[in-house]
Amino acid sequence: MRMDEAISEATGRGASRVRLTARRIEDAMPPERGERELHDSLARGLSLRLRATGGRSWRFTYRTAGGRAGSLRRVTIGTYPAVGLADARREAERLRGLVVVGRDPAAERKAALEAEAARDREAERAAAEPRLADGLAAYDAYLARRGVRDRVNVVSALRRRLLGDANASTALGDIRLKDIARTDVARIVSGLEADGLPGAAKALRQKTATFLNWAADEGLIDANPLAGMRQRRATRMERLKTPGRMLDDDELRALLRACRTAASGPGGGLKVLGDVVTILALTGQRRTETARMRFEDLDETLTWWRIPGEEAKNGVPHPVPLGPMARAIIAAQPRHESCPWVFTSNGRTPVSGWSKLEPKLRMLAEAEGVEGRWTLHDLRRSFRSGLTRIGVDSELAEIMLNHRPERLRAIYDREPRIREREKASRRWEEHLGLSKSASSVPGILGTDHP
């Protein structure tokens, strides 16, 4: 039996076929119960189904390959009058062509609908699965509940390096947690190492591994993709290299002149950065701790700045003495309503955007005679070396950096050496020749010390 005969056979040998017209369709009466069909004589297999409820729809009927032994199939083309007679005949002819070449339109349509439904279910599951931003927010809340001292810095670093923003081409973006791959993190870490930031690379590897361990424990991901990932072993040549550099006194003075140039500008991030970098050079504190200085952390005379334990890297509250120049710079910072931060460029958040502002400050420093690459952490190293040059004993210098002594001595020797810290701070500013220039900074509250 030919395929076109199979189509005719499928419609029923006794079924009456008429040449359907718009008039015949309109005049056709539905049955009192159930349904009946009007078979078209021009388009084989096409019929108009009339229901007792009044509904009308087009249907194409055929048998699969094998003649009478083939399975009976029906494909709904559409409802009438939404699909007119001419369109129904064209679709019936198209479907008939598929049957003639051995295809099964009904099975194909069913498979397509099932595939579409599966895609919809997958999209719904994907939308419901936790994403990186959600995971970091939950991790932040978890660290806050546990009172983790460095929570703000940890989560901020993860958001900056992993989540990134529209301008961060190396970041992952807000992808699903389960889609974070080992190679993605390795790429970001390698990029930091290539940029000469081995410390940042090591810290990101550790922080990311800890975050993903937590995510696995919480059931947000099946397993930590960084499990077993270790820091690359340094070669002998790398171990012999001394990390970072120290700026000598002349370079520090040149850098501070560049900072004053930046701070005397029209305003914005570069102006604030100039002031922050000056404080870094004068106090030897860490960048993040300094950028997050709050007015409530300062005493009334701006003689002392107390870094809270939750902001300090080692979790220990740290009093920092402020010399005349440092006091003058802090006093000159404008206060913004409802903003607790001393150093802010927008009146809402601590100063940020280091990667964009540092190159501009480096250009100013180079114009003043500071050659070669230097980082903000080098200022901490330079401060420590400078204290040695002016005769500050090693133990006091380490205390001023908030480096803690060995555990047993820390338990029994808790003398903070406050007066000695004040004296060392004044001597350091005097050594750099800043004690007189402090009086020229607007807003200074005074240069006398108790």
Buried (B, 14 or more C-beta within 10 A) or exposed (E): EEBBEBBBBBBEEEEEBEEBEEEBBEEBEBEEEEBBBBBBEEBBBBBBBBBEEEEBBBBBBBBBBEEEEBEEBBBEBBEBEEBBBEEBBBBBBEBBEBBBEEBBBBEEBEEEEEEEEEEEEEEEEEEEBBBBBBBBBBBBEBBEEEEBBBBBBBBBBBBBBBBBEEEBEEBBBBBBBBBBEBEBBBEBBEBBBEEEBBBBBBBBBEBBBBBBBBBBEBEBBEEBBBEEBEEEEEEEEEEEEEEBBBBEBEBBBBBBBBBBBBBEEEEEBBBBBBBBBBBBBBBBBBBBBBBBBBEEBBEEBBBBBBBBBBBBBEBEEBBBBBBBBBBBBBBBBEEEEEBBBBBBBBEEEBBBEBEEBBEBBBEBBEEBEBEEEBBBBBBBBBBBBBBEEBEBEEBBBBBBBBEBEEEEEEEEEEEEBEEBBBBBBBBBBBBBEBBEBBEEBEEBBBBEBE
